[in-house]
Amino acid sequence: MHPTESSALNDSDLLSGWLSYVRTDYRDSLNNESHQPTISIPNNWDYPRFSFSQRTQQGVIVGMEYYLTNSQLAYQYGQGWRYAVMHHDDCEEIRHYFDDQIQTLSLAELRAQIIAEIDEHTQQIDALKQQLAAVTGGRVDD
């Protein structure tokens, strides 16, 4: 089966260690001064190579799954972390990749993507300010 294809899951797959969109442990996050959610990963699992919202050449990481060594999913796909990635073009298609299938962005590529996104949002804000001025008779409060 191709790494980007999906398959039906049954209860034994779930019980054998499959984790979809890693559970966030909000109880631990209450003790976190920055009030950011934390993720609890069992001791016998490898640590993920990528993180949520990380930009890669394939797109943005939007989810993670872990396949335990002796599970049905590991037998079908391979053991380890599998990442749900949404392409940069804001399409709704999500593809799945393993660690070795994802390439990180260089600092220059990352910087260029972020600047382009800031420019896009700035243009949207300017357009909204013009619309607001049109409906308020030219008065726009910053």
C-alpha positions as CSV (number, residue, x, y, z in Angstrom):
1,M,0.0,0.0,0.0
2,H,1.3,3.5,-0.9
3,P,2.2,5.6,2.1
4,T,-0.3,8.3,1.3
5,E,-3.2,5.9,1.0
6,S,-5.6,5.4,3.9
7,S,-7.1,2.1,5.1
8,A,-10.0,1.2,7.3
9,L,-9.0,0.7,11.0
10,N,-10.5,-1.8,13.4
11,D,-10.6,-2.0,17.1
12,S,-7.5,-4.2,17.3
13,D,-5.5,-1.6,15.4
14,L,-6.5,1.0,18.0
15,L,-5.8,-1.3,20.9
16,S,-2.4,-2.2,19.5
17,G,-0.9,1.2,19.9
18,W,-2.2,3.4,17.1
19,L,-2.5,7.0,18.1
20,S,-4.3,9.5,15.9
21,Y,-3.5,13.1,16.3
22,V,-1.6,12.6,19.5
23,R,-3.7,13.1,22.6
24,T,-3.0,16.3,24.4
25,D,-2.7,16.1,28.1
26,Y,-4.4,19.2,29.3
27,R,-4.0,18.3,33.0
28,D,-0.2,18.7,32.6
29,S,-0.7,21.9,30.7
30,L,-2.4,23.6,33.7
31,N,1.0,23.5,35.4
32,N,2.7,25.0,32.3
33,E,3.2,28.7,32.9
34,S,2.8,29.6,29.3
35,H,-0.6,27.7,29.3
36,Q,0.5,25.8,26.2
37,P,-0.9,22.2,25.9
38,T,1.6,19.5,26.3
39,I,1.7,16.1,24.7
40,S,2.4,12.9,26.8
41,I,4.3,10.3,24.9
42,P,4.7,6.8,26.5
43,N,8.3,5.9,27.5
44,N,8.5,3.0,25.1
45,W,7.8,5.1,22.1
46,D,10.4,6.9,20.0
47,Y,10.3,10.7,20.2
48,P,8.8,12.3,17.1
49,R,11.2,14.0,14.7
50,F,8.7,16.7,13.6
51,S,6.2,18.8,15.6
52,F,2.7,20.1,15.1
53,S,2.5,23.1,12.7
54,Q,6.1,22.6,11.5
55,R,6.5,23.7,7.9
56,T,8.3,21.1,5.6
57,Q,8.8,20.8,1.9
58,Q,5.7,18.5,1.8
59,G,3.5,21.0,3.7
60,V,2.5,21.8,7.3
61,I,2.4,19.0,9.9
62,V,-1.2,18.9,11.1
63,G,-1.3,15.5,12.8
64,M,0.7,12.6,14.0
65,E,0.2,8.9,14.4
66,Y,2.4,6.3,16.1
67,Y,2.5,2.6,15.0
68,L,3.9,0.2,17.7
69,T,6.3,-2.4,16.5
70,N,4.0,-5.5,16.8
71,S,0.8,-3.8,15.6
72,Q,-1.2,-4.5,12.5
73,L,-0.5,-1.0,11.2
74,A,3.2,-1.4,11.8
75,Y,3.1,-4.7,9.8
76,Q,1.3,-2.9,6.9
77,Y,3.2,0.4,6.9
78,G,6.2,0.1,9.2
79,Q,6.8,1.0,12.8
80,G,7.2,4.6,14.1
81,W,5.7,8.0,13.6
82,R,3.6,8.9,10.6
83,Y,2.7,12.5,10.0
84,A,-0.5,14.0,8.5
85,V,0.6,16.9,6.2
86,M,-1.5,19.6,4.6
87,H,0.0,21.0,1.4
88,H,1.0,24.7,1.5
89,D,-1.6,25.7,-1.1
90,D,-4.3,25.7,1.6
91,C,-6.0,22.7,0.0
92,E,-8.0,20.3,2.2
93,E,-6.0,17.3,1.0
94,I,-4.0,15.7,3.8
95,R,-1.3,13.2,3.0
96,H,0.6,10.9,5.3
97,Y,4.3,10.4,5.5
98,F,6.9,8.7,7.6
99,D,10.0,10.4,9.1
100,D,12.2,9.5,6.2
101,Q,9.8,10.8,3.6
102,I,9.7,14.4,5.0
103,Q,12.3,17.0,4.1
104,T,12.8,20.1,6.3
105,L,13.0,23.6,4.8
106,S,16.2,25.6,4.8
107,L,16.2,28.8,6.8
108,A,15.9,30.8,3.6
109,E,12.9,28.7,2.4
110,L,11.2,29.0,5.8
111,R,11.8,32.8,5.9
112,A,10.5,33.2,2.3
113,Q,7.3,31.3,3.2
114,I,6.6,33.3,6.3
115,I,7.3,36.6,4.6
116,A,4.9,35.6,1.7
117,E,2.2,34.7,4.2
118,I,2.7,38.0,6.1
119,D,2.4,39.9,2.8
120,E,-0.8,38.0,1.9
121,H,-2.4,38.7,5.3
122,T,-1.3,42.4,5.1
123,Q,-3.1,42.7,1.8
124,Q,-6.2,41.1,3.2
125,I,-6.1,43.5,6.2
126,D,-5.7,46.5,3.9
127,A,-8.7,45.3,1.8
128,L,-10.8,44.9,4.9
129,K,-9.8,48.4,6.1
130,Q,-11.0,49.8,2.8
131,Q,-14.3,47.9,3.1
132,L,-14.7,49.2,6.7
133,A,-14.0,52.8,5.5
134,A,-16.6,52.4,2.8
135,V,-19.3,51.4,5.3
136,T,-18.3,53.9,8.0
137,G,-18.0,56.9,5.8
138,G,-14.2,57.0,5.7
139,R,-13.6,56.6,9.5
140,V,-11.3,53.7,10.3
141,D,-9.9,53.3,13.8
142,D,-6.6,51.4,14.0
